[in-house]
Each structure stands twice: as C-alpha cells, then as structure tokens.
Amino acid sequence: MNISGNTIFIPGSTSGIGLALAVALQARGNTVIIGGRRADLLAQIAAEHPGLDTVEIDTADPASIAVAAREVLGRHPDLNVLVTMAGIMRVEDWRQPESFLASAESVVTTNVLGPIRLIAAFIEQLRSRPDATIMTVSSGLGFAPLRVTPSYNLSKAAIHMLSESLRLQLADTSVRVVELEPPSVRTALLPGQERSEFAMPLDEFVAEVMKLVEAQPEATEIQVERVKFLRYGEARGDYDQVVAALNAADPHGS
C-alpha cells in the first residue's frame, strides 16, 4: 500500500484506531472518507478535521452498506483503498447460552459479515483502479485467545484467513490485500481499555503503523512490535505460554 496519493474509505472510523488512522492518512496526502452510524458525530469530526469527508453507514446492516457505497463512489469515483475497520468486542460467558448467544451473533455480524459485505460492495470499483488496496483489520487475539472474548477472537481469526484467501484470489488483479494486526490498544473497544496500562497508547500505535506502511509498501501484514508476541507464539513453539501470559496480564482476562 502506498502511503500517499490514495482515496480511502474507512467505515467504523468515528473513534479509536479508525479515526486516528484516518487523520494520519489525511496528513500524508490522502483523500479520506470516514464512515459511522451517528450523523451528529460525523458532523463534529468533519468540523474538527477540515477536508475529511463523511458518510453515514452501519456495517451491521446490508442495506446501509449498499446506500453508503453508492454515496461514496458517487462523490469519489477514484476510490482505490478500502479499510474494513468497523468492529465490536464483548466479554462473554459461554457456560450458559442465554448469556452469550445474542452477543456472539452481534459480534460475528459486525466483525465478519460486515467486512465481507463491504468488500462485496467495493470490489468492482477497486478492481477498476490501476493500484488498489483492501486493508482488513484482524487482531493479535486472532492468533492467541483472550479467555473472556471468544466471539471476538474467532471473528479476528476468520478475518486473518479471509485476508490470506483473498490475497490468493486477487493475485492476478490490481488489488492488494493488507492485514492490519493490532495488539491491545488504548481505545473504548472494552470498558476501561482507554486507561489500561496493558494496552498500547493509541498515538504510538498509529505512528508505528504509518512508519511500517511507508517503509514496507509491499507488506501483506502490518505488525507493530507489540503484537508479534501473540502473532508468532505458535511458530515459536511457546503458544501455551503466550496464552497464559496474555490472560494473566490483560485486565479483562479474569
């Protein structure tokens, strides 16, 4: 992925990693469109960050995705980068179905079906561009599970495998597939995470991501140093120790 000169749509970018990444990419000479469900919040962000375009979208709703895609492409026919950022994370107890089923269905709808539907809405546009990128967003928890977030873990493992598979299918096209693999980052993804000493500061994470994208434009996985402990536990042969350490250290693990 080139660091500048792109037209980028980032749904699910009204806060956290998505918004910080949108602002950083705009500063590097990209046209950036952010998407979110709340019109008032989108208007506030547009006022605070002149030049950012906005569109209402609910990535859990197929009809909303279709409408937003038409709006984005109508205003930005040169769109060449899609970042499937939107995602949710829930603490769940799978010992009783009434305590997890609705949550699990919601997580899978947003985190797995959402990116699939987004890619379906934009793939023809991306294939029409001479240089295009799909950036998926998985997680270190797709490689080493946090005990209390089963649905989130499985959704991010699915995104990893989707990324691997799409890269094979699109190998003979102009579309590259890049997987962003965050560690725990100080965002509002879970209650208390914005203040967690375990999590990586958001500004440090985005700064490192931008450096990696610039230094490694051909990379297929964007991995800050802090996520490699989780990402490569199985390859190193210390997977059990990684899982134990993760669940002992993360404040949500218990």
N, C-alpha and C positions, 0 to 999 in steps of 0.2 A: 504494500500500500504506500503510495506517495504521501508525503507529509503535507503538501500544499497543492493548491490548484484544483481541488475537488468541489463537487456539490454533494453534500452529505445530509442524509435524513437519519435522525436519531430519535425514534419513538421511545417513550419512557424516560425522558431526559429533563424533567422539571425539578429534579433534586439529585443529590448524591453523585455517584460516578458519572451518570449520564450528563448532567448539567455541567459539571466541572470539565468533562471531556469536550463537550460542545464549545464551551468558552475557549478552551485551549486550542482547539482546532480552528476556530474562527480567527484567533490571534495569529495563526500561522498561514493565513491567506486562503482559507476555505470559505465557501458559502455553506452555512449550516442552517438546517431546519430542525427545530426541536418539536417533539410531539408529547401531548399529555391529555389527561381527561378534563382538567379544570380550566375553563376559559379565563377566569379571573387570574389564576396563577400564571398562565401563559402570557397574559397581557402585562402582568407585573414584570416577568422576566424580560419580555421584549423591551419594556421601558428602561430596565436596568442595564440591558446589553444591546445597545443600538446595532442594527444590522442582522441580528438573529431573527430568522423567520420562524413562525409558529403555526401549528395545525392541531386541532383537537383530534384525539384518537384514543380509543380504548382497545388495547391489543387483546383483550379477552373477548371481544365482540367482532365476529367476522364482517358484519355489515359496516361497522365503524372503520375497520381496516380498508375496506373497499372504497368507502367515501373519501377517507384521508388520502389514499393512494392517488385517486383522481385529482384531488386538490393539489397535492404536492407536485405531481407531474404536469398539471396544467400551468403552475407557476414556475416550475423548474424543469424544463424538458431536457436539460443537460445533466440531470441527476446521475451520478456514477458510483456513489457509495451508500450502502445501507448498513446501519449498525443496529442489530436487534437487541437493544439494551433492556427493554422492559422486563421486569421480573419481581416476584414476591417471595418472601421467606417466612415460614411459620414454624413455631415449636409445636410438636405433635406427640401424642401418646398413643401408640398403636396397640396397646393392650385391650382397648375397648373400641369397637367400630364407631360408636356414636361420638367419640372424642377426636377422631381423625379423618373420617371419610369425606366430609364436606371440605375440610381444609385441603386434603390431598387432591381432590378433584379441582379445586380452585388453583392450586399451585401448578398442576400439570397443564391446565387450560392456559394459564398465563405464560408459564416458562417454557413449555414445549409446543403446544398448538399455536401460541402467539407468534414465535419466530417462524414456524412453518408457514403460517398464513401470510406473514409479512413477506417472506421470500417468494411465495406464490404470487403476491400482488405486484412485485417489482422485478421478477427475474427477466421478463421480456425486455423491460427498459434497460436493465443492466447489461444484458447480452447485446443490446444495440449499440453500446458505447465501446469505444476502442480500448479503454482501460478502466475496468470497474472492479469493485471490491464488495464482498459481503463480509462484514465483521460480526461474528457471533460472540456471545458472552457466556462463557461457562463459569467455572469456579474451581478453586483448589478442592472444594468439597465434592466435586465430581470424581476425584481421584482418591480421597480419603474421607470417610464419612464422619460427620458430627452426629452423635447419637440421637439428639433431640429433634433433628430436622430431616427425617427420612425422605419426604417428598421433594424437598429442595435438593438434597443430594442426588436423588435419582434423576431429577429434571436436568441437572447440570451434567451428569454423566451422559444423558441422552443427547444433550447439545454437543458434547465433545464428539460422540460417534456420528452425529449428523454432520458436523463440520468435516470430519475425516471422509465421510461418504460423498458429500457434495464436492469436495476437492477432487475426488476421482472422476465424478460425473462431468464436472465443468473444466477438466484439464485441457480440453481442446477448444475452449472458448476464451473470450477476453475477460472473464470474471474470475478473480482470485478469491479464495476463502481464507480469512484470517480469524483465528480464535483468540480472543482476549480471555485470560485466565486470572481473575483477581484472587488474592488471598482475602482474609477478613480485612475490611476497610472501614474506617470510621464514618458510617452513614446511618441513616434511620431505617435500614433494612430490618433490624430487630430492635425492640426496646432496649435502650442502654448502650447500643453499639457505638453511637456517636461519641461516647465518653470512655469507651473501653481502651485500656492500656494494651490489651492483647491485639487490637486491630491497628492496621497501618493508617497513619494520618492521610486524609484524602488528598491534600495538596502534594504530598510526597509520592503517593501512588500515581497520580496523573502526570506529574513531572517525569517520573521514571518511564511511564508508558510512552510519552511523547519522545523521549530520547531513544527508546528502543525502536519505535516506528521509523524515526529518522535514520538511525544507524543501520537498521536491518529491514529495508523496504521489501525484501523477498521472503521475510519470515512467515511461517504458517501459524505459529503460536507466539503470542505476546505474553511473556512471563517475567514479571518483576522477580527480583531475587527471593523475596519472602515467600513466594508461592512454590518455589522449587522443592522445598522440604515436603510438601504434600504431593506435588505432581509426580515426583520420581521415587517415592518410597518403595513401590513395588519393584521398580527396575533396580534399585539399590539393594533390595533384599531385606529392608528394615520396615516393611509395611506395618506389621503389628505394633512395632514401637512407635511409628508415626501416628497411628490411630490412637494409641493410648496417650501419647503426649498431647495430641490435639484436644482430646476430650477432657484431659486433666487441666489444661491451661485455659481453654476458651471458657469465659464465664457463663455461656449458655449451655455448656456441655453437661452440666449437672442438673 
